[in-house]
């Protein structure tokens, strides 16, 4: 491709690109579950801007184009809630999702003292499940949301910086 993909904090003016990418990326999930009213497809630009203001949002850029994104926030108990990991379909399969998630985990641990990471995905989302398991996430619960969808919650512990430095 000639250009490398850079990961950085999202800027306020990235909101429209992130929302368009989110809409594109969640089409396959909606089709998989037969539900086009899922929150990523109905989220408003104002709601996304509010998420940008209160959480940690990273983007992957190819030049000026946003080709990936992930969001996270840390709860009072130190649990980092990770949400909406998206990668443009033409960029999938090259490790970009893995890089985005690792960058977010690192940032949430360093800047917001995350003790563990939690995310969820649908029970039929095999690629997502494979990615998360490969990164050390383990299933901790399953919740039936509708007759067609069960959400699998997955977690992993944050690596202590002291431990990592001594390894």
Secondary structure, 3 states (H helix, E strand, C coil): CCCCEEEEECCHHHHHHHHHHHHHHCHHHHHHHCCCCCHHHHCCHHHHHHHHHHCEEEEEEECCEEEEEEEEEECCCCEEEEEEEEECHHHCCCCHHHHHHHHHHHHHHHHHCCCEEEEEEECCCHHHHHHHHHCCCEEEEEEEEECCEEEEEEEEECCCHHHHHHC
